[in-house]
């Protein structure tokens, strides 16, 4: 277990709100709590304090309704007779809105910023338990990380996924529409029509993208209640393009999470009782079974680090080899979305399929905020055979994510195999080098990338970017244009990416990794089945090029990103920050 980070957090773990009951010297604090309306009398100080930490903002569709969720949670907690503090945190970013410009570089760093804010809030205003309300890509893992870092009773509830749009579309339909436009397959007015109908209302984008992947994993990590990842944010209103009416199931889940938090508080059940090495294994079993976003590997490794659990890519590779991919969800299967999976039993039914197939890494006895994992899985429906398949009829006998190693990925790289066509699982071609995502997108849209190429986008890793911005724009442009090419990068992809796209190449170019020495025309060999990623160069030539490689110089001169760039570690370590 990771040591306690400071004396303040130790005091929160041991005393909680008891810090305010230590004597007359705390009366000024009590006076201020009465001024804000949290306490009505000094007697109220005897009650436990529970903090709601919400990431509500109208800048993100997944968060624009979280004020309503927060109000429901607050009312439910107050019924339980506790003192309720309520705060919003900032730094929440919509990756879709930040994508395609410099702003995406702030996305991954925001995970650290949000976890630090939560530590700050609870360290400064000690409480006995807290509930996180969030959604979307970096906010979810940030809340999980803060839970294990602080380690007082805690639970997470999401705002839920978005419904699919017109014609079973979603955000990826728009991104790929840009690629189709670039090669003349559609006209501008057609793209505008797609954009207006693809994202109908509140919720995290409808497919198995990063936000939904992490919300689903929360159920199996044990930090959230069943249904957290699959119950949609809104219910469908007939004859209406916009869907803004909250789903009653989501309302019930939020209230249930509030009540369950009190149970965790009364029974002193803490995140580090739940997030064990076995819980991490269980999360990756689900991840492989459902073919989640490649970003889940980055975030779950970061969670393991926060929890003091040693975990590496080799173990993830072992789990992938032993876990069938029993579900394909958009973008891997564009017509299937989270709402469809929920109707067939959600994450419980997916894990039941894997359990029935005899998965050796899945432990149904693992502890969760709702009991043990078996109380959820064994009561779930059997796989329906169409949306959720049984093991013998799986989409593939191995997981929907794979880890590749080779002479340009000594420390590993990641690919979402559930989104790769079978005839692309083995691929060789000449490298087409781009030094940034922006240059790559420009080259793709101008027709510089051809069938058979291996697009290489480098200096986009955690340190090089900085911030490891997502590559959805170039990958969607390749897909939309119908180009049969592979793409590798030391950056990362959106969960919305499909095709032979390999990310998280480590060591990254900015750290002198071998991806930095590649030249246009070098032949790159990819064998997903054998977990290999290599360039056809001798070890002598590789060493020769590495000696000539000039040190990375950052264009970032100051501010938060400069500090982040200095402390951030490699993708294979979860891109966490060094502490010294």
Secondary structure as a PSIPRED ss2 file (coil, helix, strand):
# PSIPRED VFORMAT (PSIPRED V4.0)

   1 X C   1.000  0.000  0.000
   2 X C   1.000  0.000  0.000
   3 X C   1.000  0.000  0.000
   4 X C   1.000  0.000  0.000
   5 X C   1.000  0.000  0.000
   6 X C   1.000  0.000  0.000
   7 X H   0.000  1.000  0.000
   8 X H   0.000  1.000  0.000
   9 X H   0.000  1.000  0.000
  10 X H   0.000  1.000  0.000
  11 X H   0.000  1.000  0.000
  12 X H   0.000  1.000  0.000
  13 X H   0.000  1.000  0.000
  14 X H   0.000  1.000  0.000
  15 X H   0.000  1.000  0.000
  16 X H   0.000  1.000  0.000
  17 X H   0.000  1.000  0.000
  18 X H   0.000  1.000  0.000
  19 X H   0.000  1.000  0.000
  20 X H   0.000  1.000  0.000
  21 X H   0.000  1.000  0.000
  22 X C   1.000  0.000  0.000
  23 X C   1.000  0.000  0.000
  24 X H   0.000  1.000  0.000
  25 X H   0.000  1.000  0.000
  26 X H   0.000  1.000  0.000
  27 X H   0.000  1.000  0.000
  28 X H   0.000  1.000  0.000
  29 X H   0.000  1.000  0.000
  30 X H   0.000  1.000  0.000
  31 X H   0.000  1.000  0.000
  32 X H   0.000  1.000  0.000
  33 X H   0.000  1.000  0.000
  34 X H   0.000  1.000  0.000
  35 X H   0.000  1.000  0.000
  36 X C   1.000  0.000  0.000
  37 X C   1.000  0.000  0.000
  38 X C   1.000  0.000  0.000
  39 X C   1.000  0.000  0.000
  40 X C   1.000  0.000  0.000
  41 X C   1.000  0.000  0.000
  42 X H   0.000  1.000  0.000
  43 X H   0.000  1.000  0.000
  44 X H   0.000  1.000  0.000
  45 X H   0.000  1.000  0.000
  46 X H   0.000  1.000  0.000
  47 X C   1.000  0.000  0.000
  48 X C   1.000  0.000  0.000
  49 X E   0.000  0.000  1.000
  50 X E   0.000  0.000  1.000
  51 X E   0.000  0.000  1.000
  52 X E   0.000  0.000  1.000
  53 X E   0.000  0.000  1.000
  54 X E   0.000  0.000  1.000
  55 X C   1.000  0.000  0.000
  56 X C   1.000  0.000  0.000
  57 X C   1.000  0.000  0.000
  58 X C   1.000  0.000  0.000
  59 X C   1.000  0.000  0.000
  60 X C   1.000  0.000  0.000
  61 X C   1.000  0.000  0.000
  62 X C   1.000  0.000  0.000
  63 X C   1.000  0.000  0.000
  64 X C   1.000  0.000  0.000
  65 X C   1.000  0.000  0.000
  66 X H   0.000  1.000  0.000
  67 X H   0.000  1.000  0.000
  68 X H   0.000  1.000  0.000
  69 X H   0.000  1.000  0.000
  70 X H   0.000  1.000  0.000
  71 X H   0.000  1.000  0.000
  72 X H   0.000  1.000  0.000
  73 X H   0.000  1.000  0.000
  74 X H   0.000  1.000  0.000
  75 X H   0.000  1.000  0.000
  76 X H   0.000  1.000  0.000
  77 X H   0.000  1.000  0.000
  78 X H   0.000  1.000  0.000
  79 X H   0.000  1.000  0.000
  80 X C   1.000  0.000  0.000
  81 X C   1.000  0.000  0.000
  82 X C   1.000  0.000  0.000
  83 X E   0.000  0.000  1.000
  84 X E   0.000  0.000  1.000
  85 X E   0.000  0.000  1.000
  86 X E   0.000  0.000  1.000
  87 X E   0.000  0.000  1.000
  88 X E   0.000  0.000  1.000
  89 X C   1.000  0.000  0.000
  90 X C   1.000  0.000  0.000
  91 X C   1.000  0.000  0.000
  92 X C   1.000  0.000  0.000
  93 X C   1.000  0.000  0.000
  94 X C   1.000  0.000  0.000
  95 X H   0.000  1.000  0.000
  96 X H   0.000  1.000  0.000
  97 X H   0.000  1.000  0.000
  98 X H   0.000  1.000  0.000
  99 X C   1.000  0.000  0.000
 100 X C   1.000  0.000  0.000
 101 X C   1.000  0.000  0.000
 102 X H   0.000  1.000  0.000
 103 X H   0.000  1.000  0.000
 104 X H   0.000  1.000  0.000
 105 X H   0.000  1.000  0.000
 106 X H   0.000  1.000  0.000
 107 X H   0.000  1.000  0.000
 108 X H   0.000  1.000  0.000
 109 X H   0.000  1.000  0.000
 110 X H   0.000  1.000  0.000
 111 X H   0.000  1.000  0.000
 112 X H   0.000  1.000  0.000
 113 X H   0.000  1.000  0.000
 114 X H   0.000  1.000  0.000
 115 X H   0.000  1.000  0.000
 116 X H   0.000  1.000  0.000
 117 X H   0.000  1.000  0.000
 118 X H   0.000  1.000  0.000
 119 X H   0.000  1.000  0.000
 120 X H   0.000  1.000  0.000
 121 X H   0.000  1.000  0.000
 122 X H   0.000  1.000  0.000
 123 X H   0.000  1.000  0.000
 124 X H   0.000  1.000  0.000
 125 X C   1.000  0.000  0.000
 126 X C   1.000  0.000  0.000
 127 X C   1.000  0.000  0.000
 128 X C   1.000  0.000  0.000
 129 X E   0.000  0.000  1.000
 130 X E   0.000  0.000  1.000
 131 X E   0.000  0.000  1.000
 132 X E   0.000  0.000  1.000
 133 X E   0.000  0.000  1.000
 134 X E   0.000  0.000  1.000
 135 X C   1.000  0.000  0.000
 136 X C   1.000  0.000  0.000
 137 X H   0.000  1.000  0.000
 138 X H   0.000  1.000  0.000
 139 X H   0.000  1.000  0.000
 140 X H   0.000  1.000  0.000
 141 X H   0.000  1.000  0.000
 142 X H   0.000  1.000  0.000
 143 X H   0.000  1.000  0.000
 144 X H   0.000  1.000  0.000
 145 X H   0.000  1.000  0.000
 146 X H   0.000  1.000  0.000
 147 X H   0.000  1.000  0.000
 148 X H   0.000  1.000  0.000
 149 X H   0.000  1.000  0.000
 150 X H   0.000  1.000  0.000
 151 X C   1.000  0.000  0.000
 152 X C   1.000  0.000  0.000
 153 X E   0.000  0.000  1.000
 154 X E   0.000  0.000  1.000
 155 X E   0.000  0.000  1.000
 156 X E   0.000  0.000  1.000
 157 X E   0.000  0.000  1.000
 158 X E   0.000  0.000  1.000
 159 X C   1.000  0.000  0.000
 160 X C   1.000  0.000  0.000
 161 X E   0.000  0.000  1.000
 162 X C   1.000  0.000  0.000
 163 X C   1.000  0.000  0.000
 164 X C   1.000  0.000  0.000
 165 X C   1.000  0.000  0.000
 166 X H   0.000  1.000  0.000
 167 X H   0.000  1.000  0.000
 168 X H   0.000  1.000  0.000
 169 X C   1.000  0.000  0.000
 170 X C   1.000  0.000  0.000
 171 X H   0.000  1.000  0.000
 172 X H   0.000  1.000  0.000
 173 X H   0.000  1.000  0.000
 174 X H   0.000  1.000  0.000
 175 X H   0.000  1.000  0.000
 176 X H   0.000  1.000  0.000
 177 X H   0.000  1.000  0.000
 178 X H   0.000  1.000  0.000
 179 X H   0.000  1.000  0.000
 180 X H   0.000  1.000  0.000
 181 X H   0.000  1.000  0.000
 182 X H   0.000  1.000  0.000
 183 X C   1.000  0.000  0.000
 184 X C   1.000  0.000  0.000
 185 X C   1.000  0.000  0.000
 186 X C   1.000  0.000  0.000
 187 X C   1.000  0.000  0.000
 188 X H   0.000  1.000  0.000
 189 X H   0.000  1.000  0.000
 190 X H   0.000  1.000  0.000
 191 X H   0.000  1.000  0.000
 192 X H   0.000  1.000  0.000
 193 X H   0.000  1.000  0.000
 194 X H   0.000  1.000  0.000
 195 X H   0.000  1.000  0.000
 196 X H   0.000  1.000  0.000
 197 X H   0.000  1.000  0.000
 198 X H   0.000  1.000  0.000
 199 X C   1.000  0.000  0.000
 200 X C   1.000  0.000  0.000
 201 X E   0.000  0.000  1.000
 202 X C   1.000  0.000  0.000
 203 X C   1.000  0.000  0.000
 204 X E   0.000  0.000  1.000
 205 X C   1.000  0.000  0.000
 206 X C   1.000  0.000  0.000
 207 X C   1.000  0.000  0.000
 208 X C   1.000  0.000  0.000
 209 X C   1.000  0.000  0.000
 210 X H   0.000  1.000  0.000
 211 X H   0.000  1.000  0.000
 212 X H   0.000  1.000  0.000
 213 X H   0.000  1.000  0.000
 214 X H   0.000  1.000  0.000
 215 X H   0.000  1.000  0.000
 216 X H   0.000  1.000  0.000
 217 X H   0.000  1.000  0.000
 218 X H   0.000  1.000  0.000
 219 X H   0.000  1.000  0.000
 220 X H   0.000  1.000  0.000
 221 X H   0.000  1.000  0.000
 222 X C   1.000  0.000  0.000
 223 X C   1.000  0.000  0.000
 224 X E   0.000  0.000  1.000
 225 X C   1.000  0.000  0.000
 226 X C   1.000  0.000  0.000
 227 X C   1.000  0.000  0.000
 228 X C   1.000  0.000  0.000
 229 X C   1.000  0.000  0.000
 230 X C   1.000  0.000  0.000
 231 X C   1.000  0.000  0.000
 232 X C   1.000  0.000  0.000
 233 X C   1.000  0.000  0.000
 234 X E   0.000  0.000  1.000
 235 X C   1.000  0.000  0.000
 236 X C   1.000  0.000  0.000
 237 X C   1.000  0.000  0.000
 238 X C   1.000  0.000  0.000
 239 X C   1.000  0.000  0.000
 240 X C   1.000  0.000  0.000
 241 X C   1.000  0.000  0.000
 242 X C   1.000  0.000  0.000
 243 X E   0.000  0.000  1.000
 244 X C   1.000  0.000  0.000
 245 X C   1.000  0.000  0.000
 246 X E   0.000  0.000  1.000
 247 X C   1.000  0.000  0.000
 248 X H   0.000  1.000  0.000
 249 X H   0.000  1.000  0.000
 250 X H   0.000  1.000  0.000
 251 X H   0.000  1.000  0.000
 252 X H   0.000  1.000  0.000
 253 X H   0.000  1.000  0.000
 254 X H   0.000  1.000  0.000
 255 X H   0.000  1.000  0.000
 256 X H   0.000  1.000  0.000
 257 X H   0.000  1.000  0.000
 258 X H   0.000  1.000  0.000
 259 X H   0.000  1.000  0.000
 260 X H   0.000  1.000  0.000
 261 X H   0.000  1.000  0.000
 262 X H   0.000  1.000  0.000
 263 X H   0.000  1.000  0.000
 264 X H   0.000  1.000  0.000
 265 X H   0.000  1.000  0.000
 266 X H   0.000  1.000  0.000
 267 X C   1.000  0.000  0.000
 268 X C   1.000  0.000  0.000
 269 X C   1.000  0.000  0.000
 270 X C   1.000  0.000  0.000
 271 X H   0.000  1.000  0.000
 272 X H   0.000  1.000  0.000
 273 X H   0.000  1.000  0.000
 274 X H   0.000  1.000  0.000
 275 X C   1.000  0.000  0.000
 276 X C   1.000  0.000  0.000
 277 X H   0.000  1.000  0.000
 278 X H   0.000  1.000  0.000
 279 X H   0.000  1.000  0.000
 280 X H   0.000  1.000  0.000
 281 X H   0.000  1.000  0.000
 282 X H   0.000  1.000  0.000
 283 X H   0.000  1.000  0.000
 284 X H   0.000  1.000  0.000
 285 X H   0.000  1.000  0.000
 286 X H   0.000  1.000  0.000
 287 X H   0.000  1.000  0.000
 288 X H   0.000  1.000  0.000
 289 X H   0.000  1.000  0.000
 290 X H   0.000  1.000  0.000
 291 X C   1.000  0.000  0.000
 292 X C   1.000  0.000  0.000
 293 X C   1.000  0.000  0.000
 294 X C   1.000  0.000  0.000
 295 X H   0.000  1.000  0.000
 296 X H   0.000  1.000  0.000
 297 X H   0.000  1.000  0.000
 298 X H   0.000  1.000  0.000
 299 X H   0.000  1.000  0.000
 300 X H   0.000  1.000  0.000
 301 X H   0.000  1.000  0.000
 302 X H   0.000  1.000  0.000
 303 X H   0.000  1.000  0.000
 304 X H   0.000  1.000  0.000
 305 X H   0.000  1.000  0.000
 306 X H   0.000  1.000  0.000
 307 X C   1.000  0.000  0.000
 308 X C   1.000  0.000  0.000
 309 X C   1.000  0.000  0.000
 310 X C   1.000  0.000  0.000
 311 X C   1.000  0.000  0.000
 312 X C   1.000  0.000  0.000
 313 X H   0.000  1.000  0.000
 314 X H   0.000  1.000  0.000
 315 X H   0.000  1.000  0.000
 316 X H   0.000  1.000  0.000
 317 X H   0.000  1.000  0.000
 318 X H   0.000  1.000  0.000
 319 X H   0.000  1.000  0.000
 320 X H   0.000  1.000  0.000
 321 X H   0.000  1.000  0.000
 322 X C   1.000  0.000  0.000
 323 X C   1.000  0.000  0.000
 324 X C   1.000  0.000  0.000
 325 X E   0.000  0.000  1.000
 326 X C   1.000  0.000  0.000
 327 X E   0.000  0.000  1.000
 328 X C   1.000  0.000  0.000
 329 X C   1.000  0.000  0.000
 330 X C   1.000  0.000  0.000
 331 X C   1.000  0.000  0.000
 332 X C   1.000  0.000  0.000
 333 X C   1.000  0.000  0.000
 334 X C   1.000  0.000  0.000
 335 X C   1.000  0.000  0.000
 336 X C   1.000  0.000  0.000
 337 X C   1.000  0.000  0.000
 338 X H   0.000  1.000  0.000
 339 X H   0.000  1.000  0.000
 340 X H   0.000  1.000  0.000
 341 X H   0.000  1.000  0.000
 342 X H   0.000  1.000  0.000
 343 X H   0.000  1.000  0.000
 344 X C   1.000  0.000  0.000
 345 X C   1.000  0.000  0.000
 346 X H   0.000  1.000  0.000
 347 X H   0.000  1.000  0.000
 348 X H   0.000  1.000  0.000
 349 X H   0.000  1.000  0.000
 350 X H   0.000  1.000  0.000
 351 X H   0.000  1.000  0.000
 352 X H   0.000  1.000  0.000
 353 X H   0.000  1.000  0.000
 354 X H   0.000  1.000  0.000
 355 X H   0.000  1.000  0.000
 356 X H   0.000  1.000  0.000
 357 X C   1.000  0.000  0.000
 358 X C   1.000  0.000  0.000
 359 X C   1.000  0.000  0.000
 360 X C   1.000  0.000  0.000
 361 X C   1.000  0.000  0.000
 362 X C   1.000  0.000  0.000
 363 X C   1.000  0.000  0.000
 364 X C   1.000  0.000  0.000
 365 X C   1.000  0.000  0.000
 366 X C   1.000  0.000  0.000
 367 X E   0.000  0.000  1.000
 368 X E   0.000  0.000  1.000
 369 X C   1.000  0.000  0.000
 370 X C   1.000  0.000  0.000
 371 X E   0.000  0.000  1.000
 372 X E   0.000  0.000  1.000
 373 X C   1.000  0.000  0.000
 374 X H   0.000  1.000  0.000
 375 X H   0.000  1.000  0.000
 376 X H   0.000  1.000  0.000
 377 X H   0.000  1.000  0.000
 378 X C   1.000  0.000  0.000
 379 X C   1.000  0.000  0.000
 380 X C   1.000  0.000  0.000
 381 X C   1.000  0.000  0.000
 382 X C   1.000  0.000  0.000
 383 X C   1.000  0.000  0.000
 384 X C   1.000  0.000  0.000
 385 X C   1.000  0.000  0.000
 386 X C   1.000  0.000  0.000
 387 X C   1.000  0.000  0.000
 388 X E   0.000  0.000  1.000
 389 X C   1.000  0.000  0.000
 390 X C   1.000  0.000  0.000
 391 X H   0.000  1.000  0.000
 392 X H   0.000  1.000  0.000
 393 X H   0.000  1.000  0.000
 394 X C   1.000  0.000  0.000
 395 X C   1.000  0.000  0.000
 396 X E   0.000  0.000  1.000
 397 X C   1.000  0.000  0.000
 398 X C   1.000  0.000  0.000
 399 X C   1.000  0.000  0.000
 400 X C   1.000  0.000  0.000
 401 X C   1.000  0.000  0.000
 402 X E   0.000  0.000  1.000
 403 X E   0.000  0.000  1.000
 404 X E   0.000  0.000  1.000
 405 X E   0.000  0.000  1.000
 406 X E   0.000  0.000  1.000
 407 X C   1.000  0.000  0.000
 408 X C   1.000  0.000  0.000
 409 X E   0.000  0.000  1.000
 410 X E   0.000  0.000  1.000
 411 X E   0.000  0.000  1.000
 412 X E   0.000  0.000  1.000
 413 X E   0.000  0.000  1.000
 414 X E   0.000  0.000  1.000
 415 X E   0.000  0.000  1.000
 416 X C   1.000  0.000  0.000
 417 X H   0.000  1.000  0.000
 418 X H   0.000  1.000  0.000
 419 X H   0.000  1.000  0.000
 420 X C   1.000  0.000  0.000
 421 X C   1.000  0.000  0.000
 422 X H   0.000  1.000  0.000
 423 X H   0.000  1.000  0.000
 424 X H   0.000  1.000  0.000
 425 X C   1.000  0.000  0.000
 426 X E   0.000  0.000  1.000
 427 X E   0.000  0.000  1.000
 428 X E   0.000  0.000  1.000
 429 X E   0.000  0.000  1.000
 430 X E   0.000  0.000  1.000
 431 X E   0.000  0.000  1.000
 432 X E   0.000  0.000  1.000
 433 X E   0.000  0.000  1.000
 434 X E   0.000  0.000  1.000
 435 X C   1.000  0.000  0.000
 436 X C   1.000  0.000  0.000
 437 X H   0.000  1.000  0.000
 438 X H   0.000  1.000  0.000
 439 X H   0.000  1.000  0.000
 440 X H   0.000  1.000  0.000
 441 X H   0.000  1.000  0.000
 442 X H   0.000  1.000  0.000
 443 X H   0.000  1.000  0.000
 444 X H   0.000  1.000  0.000
 445 X H   0.000  1.000  0.000
 446 X C   1.000  0.000  0.000
 447 X C   1.000  0.000  0.000
 448 X C   1.000  0.000  0.000
 449 X C   1.000  0.000  0.000
 450 X C   1.000  0.000  0.000
 451 X C   1.000  0.000  0.000
 452 X C   1.000  0.000  0.000
 453 X C   1.000  0.000  0.000
 454 X E   0.000  0.000  1.000
 455 X E   0.000  0.000  1.000
 456 X E   0.000  0.000  1.000
 457 X E   0.000  0.000  1.000
 458 X C   1.000  0.000  0.000
 459 X C   1.000  0.000  0.000
 460 X C   1.000  0.000  0.000
 461 X C   1.000  0.000  0.000
 462 X C   1.000  0.000  0.000
 463 X C   1.000  0.000  0.000
 464 X C   1.000  0.000  0.000
 465 X C   1.000  0.000  0.000
 466 X C   1.000  0.000  0.000
 467 X C   1.000  0.000  0.000
 468 X C   1.000  0.000  0.000
 469 X C   1.000  0.000  0.000
 470 X E   0.000  0.000  1.000
 471 X C   1.000  0.000  0.000
 472 X H   0.000  1.000  0.000
 473 X H   0.000  1.000  0.000
 474 X H   0.000  1.000  0.000
 475 X H   0.000  1.000  0.000
 476 X H   0.000  1.000  0.000
 477 X H   0.000  1.000  0.000
 478 X H   0.000  1.000  0.000
 479 X H   0.000  1.000  0.000
 480 X H   0.000  1.000  0.000
 481 X H   0.000  1.000  0.000
 482 X C   1.000  0.000  0.000
 483 X C   1.000  0.000  0.000
 484 X C   1.000  0.000  0.000
 485 X C   1.000  0.000  0.000
 486 X E   0.000  0.000  1.000
 487 X E   0.000  0.000  1.000
 488 X E   0.000  0.000  1.000
 489 X E   0.000  0.000  1.000
 490 X C   1.000  0.000  0.000
 491 X C   1.000  0.000  0.000
 492 X E   0.000  0.000  1.000
 493 X C   1.000  0.000  0.000
 494 X C   1.000  0.000  0.000
 495 X C   1.000  0.000  0.000
 496 X C   1.000  0.000  0.000
 497 X C   1.000  0.000  0.000
 498 X C   1.000  0.000  0.000
 499 X C   1.000  0.000  0.000
 500 X C   1.000  0.000  0.000
 501 X E   0.000  0.000  1.000
 502 X E   0.000  0.000  1.000
 503 X E   0.000  0.000  1.000
 504 X E   0.000  0.000  1.000
 505 X E   0.000  0.000  1.000
 506 X E   0.000  0.000  1.000
 507 X C   1.000  0.000  0.000
 508 X C   1.000  0.000  0.000
 509 X H   0.000  1.000  0.000
 510 X H   0.000  1.000  0.000
 511 X H   0.000  1.000  0.000
 512 X C   1.000  0.000  0.000
 513 X C   1.000  0.000  0.000
 514 X H   0.000  1.000  0.000
 515 X H   0.000  1.000  0.000
 516 X H   0.000  1.000  0.000
 517 X H   0.000  1.000  0.000
 518 X C   1.000  0.000  0.000
 519 X C   1.000  0.000  0.000
 520 X C   1.000  0.000  0.000
 521 X C   1.000  0.000  0.000
 522 X C   1.000  0.000  0.000
 523 X E   0.000  0.000  1.000
 524 X E   0.000  0.000  1.000
 525 X E   0.000  0.000  1.000
 526 X E   0.000  0.000  1.000
 527 X E   0.000  0.000  1.000
 528 X C   1.000  0.000  0.000
 529 X C   1.000  0.000  0.000
 530 X C   1.000  0.000  0.000
 531 X C   1.000  0.000  0.000
 532 X E   0.000  0.000  1.000
 533 X E   0.000  0.000  1.000
 534 X E   0.000  0.000  1.000
 535 X E   0.000  0.000  1.000
 536 X C   1.000  0.000  0.000
 537 X C   1.000  0.000  0.000
 538 X C   1.000  0.000  0.000
 539 X H   0.000  1.000  0.000
 540 X H   0.000  1.000  0.000
 541 X H   0.000  1.000  0.000
 542 X H   0.000  1.000  0.000
 543 X H   0.000  1.000  0.000
 544 X H   0.000  1.000  0.000
 545 X H   0.000  1.000  0.000
 546 X H   0.000  1.000  0.000
 547 X H   0.000  1.000  0.000
 548 X H   0.000  1.000  0.000
 549 X C   1.000  0.000  0.000
 550 X C   1.000  0.000  0.000
 551 X C   1.000  0.000  0.000
 552 X C   1.000  0.000  0.000
 553 X C   1.000  0.000  0.000
 554 X C   1.000  0.000  0.000
 555 X C   1.000  0.000  0.000
 556 X C   1.000  0.000  0.000
 557 X C   1.000  0.000  0.000
 558 X C   1.000  0.000  0.000
 559 X H   0.000  1.000  0.000
 560 X H   0.000  1.000  0.000
 561 X H   0.000  1.000  0.000
 562 X H   0.000  1.000  0.000
 563 X H   0.000  1.000  0.000
 564 X H   0.000  1.000  0.000
 565 X H   0.000  1.000  0.000
 566 X H   0.000  1.000  0.000
 567 X H   0.000  1.000  0.000
 568 X E   0.000  0.000  1.000
 569 X C   1.000  0.000  0.000
 570 X C   1.000  0.000  0.000
 571 X H   0.000  1.000  0.000
 572 X H   0.000  1.000  0.000
 573 X H   0.000  1.000  0.000
 574 X C   1.000  0.000  0.000
 575 X C   1.000  0.000  0.000
 576 X C   1.000  0.000  0.000
 577 X E   0.000  0.000  1.000
 578 X C   1.000  0.000  0.000
 579 X C   1.000  0.000  0.000
 580 X C   1.000  0.000  0.000
